Amino acid sequence: MKFPRLFEKVFCQPWAIQPAAHSAVRSVLLQRMNGASSPVKVGMVDDDTAPADEEAWTPYFKAGNRGEIAVIEIDGYIGSHLSMIEQFCGGCDVAALRMAVDQAEADASIERILFSFNSPGGTITGVPELAARIKASGKPTVAFTDSLCASAAYWLASQCDEIWVTPSSDTGSIGVYLALLDETAAMQMEGLKLELFQAGEHKAIGMPGRPLTQSDREMLQASVDKSYGWFTSAVTSARPGVTPETMQGQTFDGDDAVARGLADGTVDSLNSLLNALAGLTSEKTQ
């Protein structure tokens, strides 16, 4: 099977992401597995092609009256140790985000860190640790979205000191799921039958053609429930006003997000927020 590691990650691990975004990732992966090519993403680099001079790469841009605000963009789905094809799918690696936070903290000219979100969420792996890193930041942190801050993205945003959203943006989607693909019928139609020799009750879960047992299902559900517990605990510890009813996978527009405690207020744009944070205007609204 082509891309076995990606198949296992996409179909056999819990995700905190909106279903439409997960569907897009599944579609690209399945097309690649069937031999279709992916377009090259301009400007993408990997460890072998990255510039040797780290100072040539800026993980954030500076804004504010004196360039005292570091803006870190979180754009696309969030994951850990992403391969090139995962980056082709629009991935944003937690290691790169952590590096950006570390560098912003080390930069003496930076007084505040702002995270600008346009993300449907992503995988669980790496997100709790990055969220804890953001919460432990020694500098004030602000989250902002004018589009989408959902699921794993909101997990990260919730650990910031402040969250600001535009009225038409979508925020929330607090939930976790695991989408396991059952290819048994498709294999049968192609005249294929799996002969599996395994040691270990749950070994080879997700193997095409291997049916799930009830014990498998209980184990997978327990994994999803555990991740959901991490997620909701992180949110409520940072934002105690968020109720269980708000954490059932739904998203909310700006006003509703504020009313439900998911955000602190609304702004018209990122520039308005930056100006307000820099003390140039008072364009933030409660």
N, C-alpha and C positions, 0 to 999 in steps of 0.2 A: 504494500500500500504506500502511495506517495504521501509525504508530509505527515508521518505518524505522530510526531510530537505536537504539531498544530491541531491535528484531528482530536487528540486526547485533550488538549487544552480547551478547544471550542466546544466539544460535545460531552466531555466527562468531568468538567470542573465547574464549581459554582461561579456565577457571574453576578455582579451588581451593575446592570446595564439595562437600558430600555430595549424591549423586544425587537423593535424595528432596526435598531443598530446591530443587535446580535444577528438578526436575519441577514443584514448586509454582509457581515463578516462571514457567516456560513456560506452565503452565495458565492463570494469571491473564492473562498477556500475550496468549495466543491468544484467550481469551474477549473481551478488550478489542478486539482486532483484528476480531473478529466482531460487535462492536457492543454487548456486554454492559457494564453499568456497574459501577464499583467503589465500595464503601462508603467514605465519608469517614472518615479516621482522626482521632479527636478529639485536639485539641492540636497537630496538625501545622502547621508554618509553613514558608514559603519565604522567599526573600530580600526579596520585596515586602511580606510581612506580618509579618516578624520585628520585635520591639520595637526602637525606635531606641536605647533605653538598654541597652547590652550588659550592664550590671551586673544587670539584671533577669533575665538568663538565666544559670543556673549549670550549667556543663558537668560538674560532679562534685559529690558530696556529701562532707561532712567527717565523719570518724569517729575513734575512738580516745579516749583519756582526756582529751585537750585539743583534739580536733579536728585532730590533726596528720597524719591519714592522708586523702589524697584518693582517693575511690573513683570510678573511671570505669567506667560500665556499657557493655559491648559486646554488644548484644542484637539478634539478627536477622542477615541476610546483609550482608556488607561490600562496599562499592563506592565508586566515585569519581564525583563530580559527579552525584549521583543526582537524577533528576527527581521530581516529585510522585508519579507513578504507581509509580515504583520504591520510594518511601517507603511508598506504600500496601501494597506487597508485603512490607513489613517491613525495608526497607533501613537500613543504618547507614553514613553517609558518612565516608570517611577524613579529609576536611578537618575535620569537626566533632571527630573523635577527636584529630587533631593539635592543634587549638585547645585542647582540654581538657588535653592534655599540656603545652602551652606555658603555659597559665594556671596549672596546678598547680605547674610549676617556678618561675614568677614569684611565686607566693604564698609570702611569707616564713613564714607559719604552718604550711605543709605540709612535713613531714619525709620522707614516704614516699608513693609512688603505687601504688595497688592497682587492677588491671584485673579486673573481674568479668565473666566470659564466659558467654554463652548464645547461641552462634552456630554455624551449620553451615559457615561459611566464606564465600566470595564470589568476586568477580572478582580477577584478578591486578593490574590497574592500580591503582597507588597503595599497594598493600600492602608491596612491598619498601621503599619510601621511609618509610612509617610505621613499619615494623619497625626500620629503621635509626635512626629518631628515638627510638624507645623504648630501643634499646640504648645510644644516646648520652646518655640522660638523666643529668643531674647529681645526681639524687636516687635512692635505692634504689627498685626497682620489684618488684612482686609480681603474679603472675597467679593467678587463682582461678576454678574452675568447680564448680558443684554440679549441672550438667546436661550441657552440650555445649560442648566447645572443639575444633572440628574444622577441618581444612584451613587456609584462610587465617587463621582465628581462632587456630589453634595456631601458625602462622607468627609472628603477633604475640606470642603468649604466650611462645614459645620465647626471645624476646629479653629477657625479664624476668630479674632476678637470681634470683628464686625462683618456683616453680610449685607450687601446692597444690590438691588435688582432693578431692572427697568420694568415698567408696568406690563408690557406684553411678553416678557420672558417667561420661561417655564422652569420651576425649581422643585426639587423633592425627589420623587420616585424612590423612596426608602424601602428597599426590599432586596431579596436575593432569590435566584432560581438556578436550576441546573437543567439544561435541555439535552437529553440523551436521544440520539438518533437511532431508531430501530430500522435496520436495513434488511431484516430477514425476508420480508415479502419480495423486495426488489431482487435479492440474491436468488431466491427460488425461481423467479420469472426468468432469470438469466441461466438457470440450470446449475447454480452454484450451491454447495452445501459445506458448512464449516465442520471440520473434524478437529476438536479442541482437546488437548491433553494438558491439564492444569494441576498444580499443587498449591493449595491455599484457597479457601472457600470463595473469596471475592476476587481472586486473580482473574485478569482479562475482562473485567467489567468494561463495557464500551467496545469490545471487539466486535466488528461487523459479523452478524450471524449468531452471536451468543445471546440467548434470551436472558432477561433479568429474573432472578429468583426473588421471592418476597423478602428474604434476608438482605439481598442487594438493595432493594428499594428502601428498606428501613435504614440501612447504613447511609445511603445517599441523602435521604431526607434529613437524617440527623446531622449530616455535614452542612446542608443548607440552613437548618435551624441554628446551628452553632454560629455560622457566619452572620446570620441575621441578628443574633444576639449581640455579637461584637458591634455590628453596625448601629443598632438602636441604642445600645449602651453608650457608644461614643457620642451620638447625637444628643441624648437626654442629659448626659453629664455636662456637655457644653451649653445646651439650650434646654433647660428644665421645663420650659413652658410647652414644649412639643408633646402632644398627646399620642397614645397608641393609635387612635383613629387616623392621625395624620401620617402614620408610618406604615401604610398598607400598599405601597407601590404606586400611588397616584402623584401626579405633578400639579402644581398650582401656579397661576399667573402671579404677577408682582404683588398686587393688593392682597390676594388670598394668602400668599406666602408670608407676608408681614403679619396678617391677622392670626395666622396659625403658629407664629413664632419661629418660622423657618428663616426669616430675614428680618433685618432691623429697620429697613426703610426702602423707599424707591428713589431713583434718580433718572434723569432723562438719558444720560449717556455716560460712557467712561470718562470723557473729557470733563463733564460736569463734576463727576466724583473726584477726579484728580485735582481739579481746581479747588474744590471744597476742602479736600485733605491738605492741600498746600496752603490753605488759608486765604486763597484769592477771592473766593465767593462763598456764599452760603446756600448753594443750590440743592443740597440734600433736603429731603422731605421726610417727615415721620408718617 
